[in-house]
Amino acid sequence: MTSMSGLTDQLSEYCPSCGTERPHGVSVTLVTESDETDNAAYSREPYRVSECLNCGRRTERRMNDA
Ligand SMILES: [Zn+2]
C-alpha cells in the first residue's frame, strides 16, 4: 500500500468563513514531509482536509499532532 487517496466523506462542520455549519467534503491525504537527507527517513503524515462545499474554504489538519 503506497498511496492512499481519499476516502472522501461529507460532514457538517462549522465554517468560520460562512459563520455557520456547512457541509464539508472531508478526505485524508498523506503528505510526504522530506528532509533533504539522502537516506531519507522521510515520513508521510496523514492530513485531514476538509473543504467547505459552500465557500470552498479548505482546512488542513495534521492528524498526528503529538
Ligand atoms: Zn464556508
N, CA, C, O and the ligand as a Tripos MOL2 file, in Angstrom:
@<TRIPOS>MOLECULE
protein
  265   263    67     0     0
PROTEIN
NO_CHARGES

@<TRIPOS>ATOM
      1 N           0.8380   -1.1930    0.0000 N.3       1 MET1
      2 CA          0.0000    0.0000    0.0000 C.3       1 MET1
      3 C           0.8740    1.2440    0.0000 C.2       1 MET1
      4 O           1.4000    1.6420    1.0390 O.2       1 MET1
      5 N           1.0210    1.8340   -1.1270 N.am      2 THR2
      6 CA          1.8570    3.0270   -1.1470 C.3       2 THR2
      7 C           1.0490    4.3090   -1.1330 C.2       2 THR2
      8 O           1.3100    5.2170   -0.3440 O.2       2 THR2
      9 N           0.0890    4.3700   -1.9930 N.am      3 SER3
     10 CA         -0.6740    5.6180   -1.9900 C.3       3 SER3
     11 C          -2.0810    5.3910   -1.4930 C.2       3 SER3
     12 O          -2.7600    4.4270   -1.8460 O.2       3 SER3
     13 N          -2.4660    6.2850   -0.6940 N.am      4 MET4
     14 CA         -3.7860    6.2020   -0.1240 C.3       4 MET4
     15 C          -4.5220    7.4740   -0.5080 C.2       4 MET4
     16 O          -4.2890    8.5360    0.0680 O.2       4 MET4
     17 N          -5.3760    7.3650   -1.4460 N.am      5 SER5
     18 CA         -6.1130    8.5670   -1.7970 C.3       5 SER5
     19 C          -7.5410    8.4090   -1.3360 C.2       5 SER5
     20 O          -8.1000    7.3130   -1.3660 O.2       5 SER5
     21 N          -8.1040    9.4700   -0.9250 N.am      6 GLY6
     22 CA         -9.2050    9.5200   -0.0460 C.3       6 GLY6
     23 C         -10.4240    8.7840   -0.4920 C.2       6 GLY6
     24 O         -10.6860    8.9220   -1.6870 O.2       6 GLY6
     25 N         -11.1650    8.0880    0.1580 N.am      7 LEU7
     26 CA        -11.7170    8.2870    1.4740 C.3       7 LEU7
     27 C         -12.3160    9.7040    1.6220 C.2       7 LEU7
     28 O         -11.8560   10.5350    2.4050 O.2       7 LEU7
     29 N         -13.3350    9.9100    0.8440 N.am      8 THR8
     30 CA        -13.9890   11.2030    0.9480 C.3       8 THR8
     31 C         -15.3590   11.0610    1.5990 C.2       8 THR8
     32 O         -16.1140   10.1230    1.3440 O.2       8 THR8
     33 N         -15.6270   12.0030    2.4190 N.am      9 ASP9
     34 CA        -16.8420   11.9450    3.1980 C.3       9 ASP9
     35 C         -17.4860   13.3170    3.2320 C.2       9 ASP9
     36 O         -16.8510   14.3360    2.9590 O.2       9 ASP9
     37 N         -18.7040   13.3140    3.5580 N.am     10 GLN10
     38 CA        -19.3380   14.6050    3.7500 C.3      10 GLN10
     39 C         -19.7910   14.7660    5.1820 C.2      10 GLN10
     40 O         -20.4780   13.9170    5.7510 O.2      10 GLN10
     41 N         -19.3850   15.8720    5.7340 N.am     11 LEU11
     42 CA        -19.6970   16.1240    7.1250 C.3      11 LEU11
     43 C         -20.1870   17.5550    7.2760 C.2      11 LEU11
     44 O         -19.7560   18.4630    6.5650 O.2      11 LEU11
     45 N         -21.0720   17.7230    8.1940 N.am     12 SER12
     46 CA        -21.4890   19.0720    8.5180 C.3      12 SER12
     47 C         -20.5670   19.6090    9.6070 C.2      12 SER12
     48 O         -20.5180   19.0930   10.7240 O.2      12 SER12
     49 N         -19.8410   20.6590    9.2470 N.am     13 GLU13
     50 CA        -18.9230   21.2430   10.2100 C.3      13 GLU13
     51 C         -19.0580   22.7530   10.2130 C.2      13 GLU13
     52 O         -19.5780   23.3620    9.2780 O.2      13 GLU13
     53 N         -18.5790   23.3240   11.2810 N.am     14 TYR14
     54 CA        -18.6140   24.7790   11.3710 C.3      14 TYR14
     55 C         -17.5750   25.3820   10.4360 C.2      14 TYR14
     56 O         -16.4080   24.9920   10.4490 O.2      14 TYR14
     57 N         -18.0130   26.3350    9.6310 N.am     15 CYS15
     58 CA        -17.0890   27.0320    8.7530 C.3      15 CYS15
     59 C         -16.9530   28.4740    9.2070 C.2      15 CYS15
     60 O         -17.9400   29.2080    9.2480 O.2      15 CYS15
     61 N         -15.7300   28.8910    9.5510 N.am     16 PRO16
     62 CA        -15.5210   30.2540   10.0250 C.3      16 PRO16
     63 C         -15.8480   31.2930    8.9580 C.2      16 PRO16
     64 O         -16.2570   32.4090    9.2770 O.2      16 PRO16
     65 N         -15.6700   30.9300    7.7110 N.am     17 SER17
     66 CA        -15.9770   31.8800    6.6500 C.3      17 SER17
     67 C         -17.4700   32.0980    6.5170 C.2      17 SER17
     68 O         -17.9390   33.2250    6.3630 O.2      17 SER17
     69 N         -18.1940   31.0230    6.5780 N.am     18 CYS18
     70 CA        -19.6470   31.1200    6.4380 C.3      18 CYS18
     71 C         -20.2960   31.5340    7.7570 C.2      18 CYS18
     72 O         -21.4040   32.0710    7.7770 O.2      18 CYS18
     73 N         -19.5980   31.2790    8.8390 N.am     19 GLY19
     74 CA        -20.1180   31.6420   10.1420 C.3      19 GLY19
     75 C         -21.2050   30.7130   10.6330 C.2      19 GLY19
     76 O         -21.9360   31.0350   11.5690 O.2      19 GLY19
     77 N         -21.3060   29.5740   10.0040 N.am     20 THR20
     78 CA        -22.3160   28.6180   10.4340 C.3      20 THR20
     79 C         -21.8980   27.2260    9.9770 C.2      20 THR20
     80 O         -20.8660   27.0670    9.3250 O.2      20 THR20
     81 N         -22.6790   26.2450   10.3090 N.am     21 GLU21
     82 CA        -22.3640   24.8960    9.8600 C.3      21 GLU21
     83 C         -22.7020   24.7320    8.3960 C.2      21 GLU21
     84 O         -23.7690   25.1280    7.9280 O.2      21 GLU21
     85 N         -21.7780   24.1480    7.7020 N.am     22 ARG22
     86 CA        -21.9620   23.8800    6.2810 C.3      22 ARG22
     87 C         -21.4860   22.4750    5.9890 C.2      22 ARG22
     88 O         -20.6560   21.9350    6.7200 O.2      22 ARG22
     89 N         -22.0020   21.8760    4.9300 N.am     23 PRO23
     90 CA        -21.4570   20.5820    4.5260 C.3      23 PRO23
     91 C         -20.0210   20.7200    4.0320 C.2      23 PRO23
     92 O         -19.7020   21.6020    3.2340 O.2      23 PRO23
     93 N         -19.1750   19.8400    4.5160 N.am     24 HIS24
     94 CA        -17.7830   19.8370    4.1190 C.3      24 HIS24
     95 C         -17.4400   18.5110    3.4610 C.2      24 HIS24
     96 O         -17.9040   17.4550    3.8920 O.2      24 HIS24
     97 N         -16.6460   18.5690    2.4430 N.am     25 GLY25
     98 CA        -16.0730   17.3610    1.8860 C.3      25 GLY25
     99 C         -14.7960   17.0610    2.6460 C.2      25 GLY25
    100 O         -13.8720   17.8730    2.6710 O.2      25 GLY25
    101 N         -14.7480   15.9060    3.2580 N.am     26 VAL26
    102 CA        -13.6090   15.5770    4.1020 C.3      26 VAL26
    103 C         -12.8350   14.4170    3.5030 C.2      26 VAL26
    104 O         -13.4160   13.3970    3.1320 O.2      26 VAL26
    105 N         -11.5350   14.5750    3.4100 N.am     27 SER27
    106 CA        -10.7160   13.4770    2.9280 C.3      27 SER27
    107 C          -9.4160   13.4370    3.7170 C.2      27 SER27
    108 O          -9.0670   14.3760    4.4320 O.2      27 SER27
    109 N          -8.7210   12.3350    3.5680 N.am     28 VAL28
    110 CA         -7.4520   12.1790    4.2590 C.3      28 VAL28
    111 C          -6.3530   12.0140    3.2210 C.2      28 VAL28
    112 O          -6.4520   11.1720    2.3290 O.2      28 VAL28
    113 N          -5.3190   12.8110    3.3400 N.am     29 THR29
    114 CA         -4.2230   12.7630    2.3990 C.3      29 THR29
    115 C          -2.9300   12.4760    3.1240 C.2      29 THR29
    116 O          -2.7120   12.9340    4.2450 O.2      29 THR29
    117 N          -2.0720   11.7100    2.4700 N.am     30 LEU30
    118 CA         -0.7480   11.5180    3.0350 C.3      30 LEU30
    119 C           0.1870   12.5400    2.4110 C.2      30 LEU30
    120 O           0.3500   12.5900    1.1920 O.2      30 LEU30
    121 N           0.7970   13.3490    3.2560 N.am     31 VAL31
    122 CA          1.7300   14.3510    2.7770 C.3      31 VAL31
    123 C           3.1390   13.8990    3.1220 C.2      31 VAL31
    124 O           3.4470   13.5900    4.2730 O.2      31 VAL31
    125 N           3.9840   13.8680    2.1070 N.am     32 THR32
    126 CA          5.3660   13.4750    2.3590 C.3      32 THR32
    127 C           6.1510   14.6600    2.8760 C.2      32 THR32
    128 O           6.2650   15.6980    2.2240 O.2      32 THR32
    129 N           6.6750   14.4770    4.0370 N.am     33 GLU33
    130 CA          7.5000   15.5220    4.6130 C.3      33 GLU33
    131 C           8.9380   15.0520    4.5590 C.2      33 GLU33
    132 O           9.3850   14.2830    5.4090 O.2      33 GLU33
    133 N           9.6470   15.5120    3.5680 N.am     34 SER34
    134 CA         11.0030   15.0270    3.4210 C.3      34 SER34
    135 C          12.0060   16.0790    3.8490 C.2      34 SER34
    136 O          11.9000   17.2520    3.4890 O.2      34 SER34
    137 N          12.9420   15.6520    4.5930 N.am     35 ASP35
    138 CA         14.1170   16.4730    4.8010 C.3      35 ASP35
    139 C          15.0590   16.1210    3.6740 C.2      35 ASP35
    140 O          14.9070   15.0850    3.0260 O.2      35 ASP35
    141 N          16.0270   16.9760    3.4420 N.am     36 GLU36
    142 CA         16.8910   16.6790    2.3070 C.3      36 GLU36
    143 C          18.0540   15.8150    2.7410 C.2      36 GLU36
    144 O          19.2220   16.1530    2.5440 O.2      36 GLU36
    145 N          17.7150   14.7310    3.3140 N.am     37 THR37
    146 CA         18.7310   13.7630    3.6930 C.3      37 THR37
    147 C          18.7200   12.6690    2.6440 C.2      37 THR37
    148 O          17.6910   12.3940    2.0260 O.2      37 THR37
    149 N          19.8710   12.0490    2.4490 N.am     38 ASP38
    150 CA         19.9450   11.0580    1.3860 C.3      38 ASP38
    151 C          19.1450    9.8150    1.6860 C.2      38 ASP38
    152 O          18.3150    9.3680    0.8950 O.2      38 ASP38
    153 N          19.4140    9.2830    2.8260 N.am     39 ASN39
    154 CA         18.7140    8.0630    3.1830 C.3      39 ASN39
    155 C          17.3420    8.3350    3.7440 C.2      39 ASN39
    156 O          16.8040    7.6170    4.5870 O.2      39 ASN39
    157 N          16.8290    9.3900    3.2350 N.am     40 ALA40
    158 CA         15.5980    9.9640    3.6920 C.3      40 ALA40
    159 C          14.7350    9.1070    4.5920 C.2      40 ALA40
    160 O          14.0050    8.2160    4.1580 O.2      40 ALA40
    161 N          14.8560    9.4130    5.8240 N.am     41 ALA41
    162 CA         13.8400    8.8910    6.7070 C.3      41 ALA41
    163 C          12.6640    9.8460    6.5720 C.2      41 ALA41
    164 O          12.2610   10.5440    7.5020 O.2      41 ALA41
    165 N          12.1560    9.8290    5.3820 N.am     42 TYR42
    166 CA         11.0440   10.7400    5.1760 C.3      42 TYR42
    167 C           9.8100   10.1380    5.8090 C.2      42 TYR42
    168 O           9.6670    8.9220    5.9330 O.2      42 TYR42
    169 N           8.9760   10.9800    6.1820 N.am     43 SER43
    170 CA          7.7720   10.4830    6.8130 C.3      43 SER43
    171 C           6.5590   10.9750    6.0520 C.2      43 SER43
    172 O           6.5310   12.0770    5.5040 O.2      43 SER43
    173 N           5.6090   10.1540    6.0440 N.am     44 ARG44
    174 CA          4.3570   10.5590    5.4230 C.3      44 ARG44
    175 C           3.3080   10.7480    6.4910 C.2      44 ARG44
    176 O           2.9390    9.8330    7.2270 O.2      44 ARG44
    177 N           2.8650   11.9360    6.5360 N.am     45 GLU45
    178 CA          1.9210   12.2730    7.5860 C.3      45 GLU45
    179 C           0.5130   12.3920    7.0250 C.2      45 GLU45
    180 O           0.2820   13.0430    6.0060 O.2      45 GLU45
    181 N          -0.3990   11.7610    7.6970 N.am     46 PRO46
    182 CA         -1.7840   11.9090    7.2700 C.3      46 PRO46
    183 C          -2.3400   13.2750    7.6500 C.2      46 PRO46
    184 O          -2.2380   13.7190    8.7940 O.2      46 PRO46
    185 N          -2.9180   13.9110    6.6730 N.am     47 TYR47
    186 CA         -3.5820   15.1810    6.9120 C.3      47 TYR47
    187 C          -5.0580   15.0180    6.6310 C.2      47 TYR47
    188 O          -5.4720   14.3360    5.6940 O.2      47 TYR47
    189 N          -5.8000   15.6390    7.4370 N.am     48 ARG48
    190 CA         -7.2360   15.6530    7.2270 C.3      48 ARG48
    191 C          -7.5860   16.9610    6.5370 C.2      48 ARG48
    192 O          -7.3410   18.0500    7.0570 O.2      48 ARG48
    193 N          -8.1530   16.8230    5.3790 N.am     49 VAL49
    194 CA         -8.5000   18.0020    4.5990 C.3      49 VAL49
    195 C         -10.0080   18.1140    4.5260 C.2      49 VAL49
    196 O         -10.6980   17.2000    4.0750 O.2      49 VAL49
    197 N         -10.4960   19.2320    4.9710 N.am     50 SER50
    198 CA        -11.9260   19.4290    4.8410 C.3      50 SER50
    199 C         -12.1770   20.7100    4.0620 C.2      50 SER50
    200 O         -11.5590   21.7450    4.3100 O.2      50 SER50
    201 N         -13.0800   20.6130    3.1360 N.am     51 GLU51
    202 CA        -13.3450   21.7340    2.2610 C.3      51 GLU51
    203 C         -14.8190   22.1000    2.3350 C.2      51 GLU51
    204 O         -15.6980   21.2630    2.1290 O.2      51 GLU51
    205 N         -15.0630   23.3490    2.6310 N.am     52 CYS52
    206 CA        -16.4360   23.8120    2.7180 C.3      52 CYS52
    207 C         -17.0590   23.7870    1.3320 C.2      52 CYS52
    208 O         -16.5390   24.3800    0.3880 O.2      52 CYS52
    209 N         -18.1580   23.1060    1.2320 N.am     53 LEU53
    210 CA        -18.7880   22.9790   -0.0740 C.3      53 LEU53
    211 C         -19.5590   24.2370   -0.4480 C.2      53 LEU53
    212 O         -20.0380   24.3760   -1.5740 O.2      53 LEU53
    213 N         -19.6700   25.1310    0.4930 N.am     54 ASN54
    214 CA        -20.3920   26.3610    0.2130 C.3      54 ASN54
    215 C         -19.4590   27.4570   -0.2920 C.2      54 ASN54
    216 O         -19.7420   28.0950   -1.3070 O.2      54 ASN54
    217 N         -18.3450   27.6790    0.4130 N.am     55 CYS55
    218 CA        -17.4610   28.7780    0.0300 C.3      55 CYS55
    219 C         -16.1030   28.2920   -0.4560 C.2      55 CYS55
    220 O         -15.3160   29.0830   -0.9770 O.2      55 CYS55
    221 N         -15.8200   27.0190   -0.2970 N.am     56 GLY56
    222 CA        -14.5680   26.4790   -0.8220 C.3      56 GLY56
    223 C         -13.3870   26.6320    0.1140 C.2      56 GLY56
    224 O         -12.2560   26.3340   -0.2700 O.2      56 GLY56
    225 N         -13.6170   27.0810    1.3070 N.am     57 ARG57
    226 CA        -12.5250   27.2200    2.2500 C.3      57 ARG57
    227 C         -11.9690   25.8550    2.6380 C.2      57 ARG57
    228 O         -12.7140   24.9520    3.0190 O.2      57 ARG57
    229 N         -10.6700   25.7220    2.5380 N.am     58 ARG58
    230 CA        -10.0240   24.4560    2.8520 C.3      58 ARG58
    231 C          -9.3070   24.5290    4.1840 C.2      58 ARG58
    232 O          -8.6180   25.5040    4.4860 O.2      58 ARG58
    233 N          -9.4770   23.5120    4.9550 N.am     59 THR59
    234 CA         -8.7690   23.4260    6.2230 C.3      59 THR59
    235 C          -7.9870   22.1290    6.2440 C.2      59 THR59
    236 O          -8.5530   21.0440    6.1050 O.2      59 THR59
    237 N          -6.6830   22.2490    6.4190 N.am     60 GLU60
    238 CA         -5.8550   21.0500    6.5230 C.3      60 GLU60
    239 C          -5.3820   20.9120    7.9520 C.2      60 GLU60
    240 O          -4.9270   21.8640    8.5860 O.2      60 GLU60
    241 N          -5.5050   19.7190    8.4190 N.am     61 ARG61
    242 CA         -5.0800   19.4910    9.7920 C.3      61 ARG61
    243 C          -4.2660   18.2350    9.8810 C.2      61 ARG61
    244 O          -4.6760   17.1720    9.4150 O.2      61 ARG61
    245 N          -3.1130   18.3630   10.4790 N.am     62 ARG62
    246 CA         -2.2630   17.2110   10.6960 C.3      62 ARG62
    247 C          -2.9230   16.3080   11.7290 C.2      62 ARG62
    248 O          -3.3740   16.7590   12.7820 O.2      62 ARG62
    249 N          -2.9660   15.0320   11.4030 N.am     63 MET63
    250 CA         -3.6920   14.1440   12.3020 C.3      63 MET63
    251 C          -2.8100   13.6670   13.4550 C.2      63 MET63
    252 O          -3.2900   13.4400   14.5650 O.2      63 MET63
    253 N          -1.5440   13.5230   13.1810 N.am     64 ASN64
    254 CA         -0.6450   13.0180   14.2260 C.3      64 ASN64
    255 C          -0.0100   14.1490   15.0060 C.2      64 ASN64
    256 O           1.2130   14.2190   15.1250 O.2      64 ASN64
    257 N          -0.8040   15.0010   15.5190 N.am     65 ASP65
    258 CA         -0.2310   16.0540   16.3270 C.3      65 ASP65
    259 C           0.0380   15.5430   17.7190 C.2      65 ASP65
    260 O          -0.8760   15.3120   18.5110 O.2      65 ASP65
    261 N           1.2890   15.3730   17.9950 N.am     66 ALA66
    262 CA          1.6280   14.8320   19.3040 C.3      66 ALA66
    263 C           2.2030   15.9130   20.2000 C.2      66 ALA66
    264 O           2.5500   15.6430   21.3500 O.2      66 ALA66
    265 ZN        -17.7380   28.0690    4.1350 Zn       67 ZN67
@<TRIPOS>BOND
     1     1     2 1
     2     2     3 1
     3     3     4 2
     4     3     5 am
     5     5     6 1
     6     6     7 1
     7     7     8 2
     8     7     9 am
     9     9    10 1
    10    10    11 1
    11    11    12 2
    12    11    13 am
    13    13    14 1
    14    14    15 1
    15    15    16 2
    16    15    17 am
    17    17    18 1
    18    18    19 1
    19    19    20 2
    20    19    21 am
    21    21    22 1
    22    22    23 1
    23    23    24 2
    24    23    25 am
    25    25    26 1
    26    26    27 1
    27    27    28 2
    28    27    29 am
    29    29    30 1
    30    30    31 1
    31    31    32 2
    32    31    33 am
    33    33    34 1
    34    34    35 1
    35    35    36 2
    36    35    37 am
    37    37    38 1
    38    38    39 1
    39    39    40 2
    40    39    41 am
    41    41    42 1
    42    42    43 1
    43    43    44 2
    44    43    45 am
    45    45    46 1
    46    46    47 1
    47    47    48 2
    48    47    49 am
    49    49    50 1
    50    50    51 1
    51    51    52 2
    52    51    53 am
    53    53    54 1
    54    54    55 1
    55    55    56 2
    56    55    57 am
    57    57    58 1
    58    58    59 1
    59    59    60 2
    60    59    61 am
    61    61    62 1
    62    62    63 1
    63    63    64 2
    64    63    65 am
    65    65    66 1
    66    66    67 1
    67    67    68 2
    68    67    69 am
    69    69    70 1
    70    70    71 1
    71    71    72 2
    72    71    73 am
    73    73    74 1
    74    74    75 1
    75    75    76 2
    76    75    77 am
    77    77    78 1
    78    78    79 1
    79    79    80 2
    80    79    81 am
    81    81    82 1
    82    82    83 1
    83    83    84 2
    84    83    85 am
    85    85    86 1
    86    86    87 1
    87    87    88 2
    88    87    89 am
    89    89    90 1
    90    90    91 1
    91    91    92 2
    92    91    93 am
    93    93    94 1
    94    94    95 1
    95    95    96 2
    96    95    97 am
    97    97    98 1
    98    98    99 1
    99    99   100 2
   100    99   101 am
   101   101   102 1
   102   102   103 1
   103   103   104 2
   104   103   105 am
   105   105   106 1
   106   106   107 1
   107   107   108 2
   108   107   109 am
   109   109   110 1
   110   110   111 1
   111   111   112 2
   112   111   113 am
   113   113   114 1
   114   114   115 1
   115   115   116 2
   116   115   117 am
   117   117   118 1
   118   118   119 1
   119   119   120 2
   120   119   121 am
   121   121   122 1
   122   122   123 1
   123   123   124 2
   124   123   125 am
   125   125   126 1
   126   126   127 1
   127   127   128 2
   128   127   129 am
   129   129   130 1
   130   130   131 1
   131   131   132 2
   132   131   133 am
   133   133   134 1
   134   134   135 1
   135   135   136 2
   136   135   137 am
   137   137   138 1
   138   138   139 1
   139   139   140 2
   140   139   141 am
   141   141   142 1
   142   142   143 1
   143   143   144 2
   144   143   145 am
   145   145   146 1
   146   146   147 1
   147   147   148 2
   148   147   149 am
   149   149   150 1
   150   150   151 1
   151   151   152 2
   152   151   153 am
   153   153   154 1
   154   154   155 1
   155   155   156 2
   156   155   157 am
   157   157   158 1
   158   158   159 1
   159   159   160 2
   160   159   161 am
   161   161   162 1
   162   162   163 1
   163   163   164 2
   164   163   165 am
   165   165   166 1
   166   166   167 1
   167   167   168 2
   168   167   169 am
   169   169   170 1
   170   170   171 1
   171   171   172 2
   172   171   173 am
   173   173   174 1
   174   174   175 1
   175   175   176 2
   176   175   177 am
   177   177   178 1
   178   178   179 1
   179   179   180 2
   180   179   181 am
   181   181   182 1
   182   182   183 1
   183   183   184 2
   184   183   185 am
   185   185   186 1
   186   186   187 1
   187   187   188 2
   188   187   189 am
   189   189   190 1
   190   190   191 1
   191   191   192 2
   192   191   193 am
   193   193   194 1
   194   194   195 1
   195   195   196 2
   196   195   197 am
   197   197   198 1
   198   198   199 1
   199   199   200 2
   200   199   201 am
   201   201   202 1
   202   202   203 1
   203   203   204 2
   204   203   205 am
   205   205   206 1
   206   206   207 1
   207   207   208 2
   208   207   209 am
   209   209   210 1
   210   210   211 1
   211   211   212 2
   212   211   213 am
   213   213   214 1
   214   214   215 1
   215   215   216 2
   216   215   217 am
   217   217   218 1
   218   218   219 1
   219   219   220 2
   220   219   221 am
   221   221   222 1
   222   222   223 1
   223   223   224 2
   224   223   225 am
   225   225   226 1
   226   226   227 1
   227   227   228 2
   228   227   229 am
   229   229   230 1
   230   230   231 1
   231   231   232 2
   232   231   233 am
   233   233   234 1
   234   234   235 1
   235   235   236 2
   236   235   237 am
   237   237   238 1
   238   238   239 1
   239   239   240 2
   240   239   241 am
   241   241   242 1
   242   242   243 1
   243   243   244 2
   244   243   245 am
   245   245   246 1
   246   246   247 1
   247   247   248 2
   248   247   249 am
   249   249   250 1
   250   250   251 1
   251   251   252 2
   252   251   253 am
   253   253   254 1
   254   254   255 1
   255   255   256 2
   256   255   257 am
   257   257   258 1
   258   258   259 1
   259   259   260 2
   260   259   261 am
   261   261   262 1
   262   262   263 1
   263   263   264 2
@<TRIPOS>SUBSTRUCTURE
     1 MET1         2 RESIDUE 1 A MET
     2 THR2         6 RESIDUE 1 A THR
     3 SER3        10 RESIDUE 1 A SER
     4 MET4        14 RESIDUE 1 A MET
     5 SER5        18 RESIDUE 1 A SER
     6 GLY6        22 RESIDUE 1 A GLY
     7 LEU7        26 RESIDUE 1 A LEU
     8 THR8        30 RESIDUE 1 A THR
     9 ASP9        34 RESIDUE 1 A ASP
    10 GLN10       38 RESIDUE 1 A GLN
    11 LEU11       42 RESIDUE 1 A LEU
    12 SER12       46 RESIDUE 1 A SER
    13 GLU13       50 RESIDUE 1 A GLU
    14 TYR14       54 RESIDUE 1 A TYR
    15 CYS15       58 RESIDUE 1 A CYS
    16 PRO16       62 RESIDUE 1 A PRO
    17 SER17       66 RESIDUE 1 A SER
    18 CYS18       70 RESIDUE 1 A CYS
    19 GLY19       74 RESIDUE 1 A GLY
    20 THR20       78 RESIDUE 1 A THR
    21 GLU21       82 RESIDUE 1 A GLU
    22 ARG22       86 RESIDUE 1 A ARG
    23 PRO23       90 RESIDUE 1 A PRO
    24 HIS24       94 RESIDUE 1 A HIS
    25 GLY25       98 RESIDUE 1 A GLY
    26 VAL26      102 RESIDUE 1 A VAL
    27 SER27      106 RESIDUE 1 A SER
    28 VAL28      110 RESIDUE 1 A VAL
    29 THR29      114 RESIDUE 1 A THR
    30 LEU30      118 RESIDUE 1 A LEU
    31 VAL31      122 RESIDUE 1 A VAL
    32 THR32      126 RESIDUE 1 A THR
    33 GLU33      130 RESIDUE 1 A GLU
    34 SER34      134 RESIDUE 1 A SER
    35 ASP35      138 RESIDUE 1 A ASP
    36 GLU36      142 RESIDUE 1 A GLU
    37 THR37      146 RESIDUE 1 A THR
    38 ASP38      150 RESIDUE 1 A ASP
    39 ASN39      154 RESIDUE 1 A ASN
    40 ALA40      158 RESIDUE 1 A ALA
    41 ALA41      162 RESIDUE 1 A ALA
    42 TYR42      166 RESIDUE 1 A TYR
    43 SER43      170 RESIDUE 1 A SER
    44 ARG44      174 RESIDUE 1 A ARG
    45 GLU45      178 RESIDUE 1 A GLU
    46 PRO46      182 RESIDUE 1 A PRO
    47 TYR47      186 RESIDUE 1 A TYR
    48 ARG48      190 RESIDUE 1 A ARG
    49 VAL49      194 RESIDUE 1 A VAL
    50 SER50      198 RESIDUE 1 A SER
    51 GLU51      202 RESIDUE 1 A GLU
    52 CYS52      206 RESIDUE 1 A CYS
    53 LEU53      210 RESIDUE 1 A LEU
    54 ASN54      214 RESIDUE 1 A ASN
    55 CYS55      218 RESIDUE 1 A CYS
    56 GLY56      222 RESIDUE 1 A GLY
    57 ARG57      226 RESIDUE 1 A ARG
    58 ARG58      230 RESIDUE 1 A ARG
    59 THR59      234 RESIDUE 1 A THR
    60 GLU60      238 RESIDUE 1 A GLU
    61 ARG61      242 RESIDUE 1 A ARG
    62 ARG62      246 RESIDUE 1 A ARG
    63 MET63      250 RESIDUE 1 A MET
    64 ASN64      254 RESIDUE 1 A ASN
    65 ASP65      258 RESIDUE 1 A ASP
    66 ALA66      262 RESIDUE 1 A ALA
    67 ZN67       265 GROUP 0 **** ****
